[in-house]
Amino acid sequence: METKRIFSIMTIFFICGLLVTVSSPVTASEVFKVDPVHSAITFRVKHLGISFVHGRFNNPTGTITFDEKVPGSSSIKVSVKVADIDTSNAERDEDLKSKKFFDAEKYPVISIRSETFRKVSRDIYEVRFRLTLHGVTRPLTVKVRHIGSGSDPWGGYRAGFETTFLIKRSDFGMTHMLGGVGDKVELTVNIEGIRK
């Protein structure tokens, strides 16, 4: 009889434990550190109105916090150094880093920091963020695609995101050679992150 009583009490404790576990909120937020080797911030801008010059900023850094169940708790923080600009032409790169364009000495970093994160379809999110460029910070709203998530061959877990959007460089005080170099710049931010 005593054995049955003890067993019943243990069963009740076990069931209560399960109920607490199931009812407790579980956060699905995951933090991913930007993998600079497999991430890229690229751009293209018109040259003389007849073609495009393409370039990229190497070695992006930052983190992405991602929660598929509660998208509002997700966030993006990414930055690059102006000194890491690469247009496959050293002379042009130095010109772009000069005071005429990016002024890398005075404004060494370009950064993106999200403010809101809202899911709009299966893998598309509307993200409002603040872009700081050339000493000017402006709000932008873009569509970000969650490309995918999964394990890598080295025991880690990764997630990928991409967005493409247009800015006007004149909005950020970059007005040199607006006739020869286009005002509109198309930026693509492609980030692969490793779960921390």
N, C-alpha and C positions, 0 to 999 in steps of 0.2 A: 504493500500500500504506500509506504514511504517512498519507495523507488518510483512509483507512478507519479506521486506528487512532485518529486524533484524533476522528473522528466517533463511534466506539464509546465512547471515554472520555467525550465530551460527553453521549452518550445515557445512560450509566450515572449521571453526575452529575445529569442532569435527572430520571431516575427516582427516584434517592435523595432528591432535593429534594422531589418529589411525595409520597413515602412519609413524609418527616418532617412535611410540611404536614398530611397526612391524619391522621397518628397523634398530632400535638400536640393537647393539650386546648384547646378553644376555649370561653371563657366566654361565656355568653349573658346574663349579668346586665346589666340596663340601669337607669340611674338617671333617675327622672322628678321634676321639680320641680313642686310643687303649683301649679296655675293657679287663683288665688283667684276669678277672674271666672267660671269654669265649674265651681267646686266649692262644696259646701254642707254645713254641719253643722247639721241641723235637729233639733228635739225637739218632743214634745207631752207634756202632763201634765194630769191631770184637775183640773177646777175644780168644787169643791163636790160632787164625785161624780156630776155630771149632764152634763158636757160636757168638751171638751178645749180647752186654750189651746195654740196653736202658736207656735213661735219659731225663731230661727236665730242662729248665730254667723257674722258676716260675716268675710271676709278670712282664711280659713285659710292656714297656711303649712306647709312641710315637704317631705319627699322620700319617694319610694317606690322601693326597689330591687326589681326584678322579674326572676325567672328561671324561665321555664316548664319548662325541662329539669331544673333543680335547685332546686325550690321552697324547700328548706331554706335557701338562701342569700338568699332574698327578705326584705325588711324594710319596715316602715312607721314613719315618724316624722311626726306631724302635731300642730300646736298652734293654738290660737286665743286671742285676748285676751278676757277677760270683758267688757271695755269695749265690745266689738263685738257684744254681744247685741242682738237686734232682735225684738221681739214686736208691732211695728206700733202701739205705744202708748208714748210717751216717758215718761209718769209711771210706768207699770209697769216699764219698763226701768230707770229710776233706782232703783226699789224693789228690783229683783232684784240690782242692783249693790251695794246697801247691805250693811251688816253682818248684816242679818236673813237674807240669802240667800247670794249668792256672795262677798260681801266683796271686791270687786274691788281695793280699795286694798291689802289684805293678801295676797290670792291672785290676782294679775292674769292668770295664764295657766292654761289647761286643756290637757293634753297626752296624747297616745297614743304609746306606743313598743312595738313588737312584740318578742316574745322568741323565738317559734317560728312557723314557717310551713309548713303541711303540706297537700298537695293531696289532696282527698277525692273529686273527680269532675272532669268535663271542664273546668269553669270555676269551680269552688267550692274554696275553700281554708279550712282551719281555722287560725285565727291566735290565738295566745295573746299578749296584750299587757298592759301596765300602764297604767291610766288614773289620771292625777293630777288631782284636782279638789278645790277648797276645802282645799288643804294635805294631802290624804289620797291615798295611792297604793294602788290595789288591783288584783289580777290579774283578768283576764276572758278567757274563751275565746269567740270568735265565728266565724261563717261569713262569709267575704268572697267576693264574686263579682267575677271579672274580667269586666267588661262587654264590653270590646273594646279593640283597638289599631289604629292606622292613621295614615296621613299626613294632615296638615292642608293647607289651601290656601296656606299661607305658607312651605312648605318644611320644616316641622317634623314631628315624629312624636309621637303622643299615646297614652296608655293610660288607661282608666277603671276604677274600682273602687267597690264599694258594700257597705255592711253596715248592718244594723239590729239593735239589741239593747236590752235593758231593764236599767236600774240602779235601785237604791233610793237616793234622795238622803240618807236617814238614815244609810246606810253611809259617807257622806262628811262626816258631821257637820252636815248641813243639815236641821235639825229644826223650823224656824219654820213655823207654820201648817199642821202636818200634817193637821189636820182639814179645812181649806178647800182646800189645795193638795195634790194627791196625792203619795204617797211614791214610787211607781213612775214613772219617766221613760223614755219611749221615744226613743232617739237613732238617727238615721240619718246615717251619714257617707258622703257621695258625693264622690269625689275624681277629678278629671281632671288628669293630669300631663303635662308637656311634657318629652320626652327631653332631657337635658342634653348 
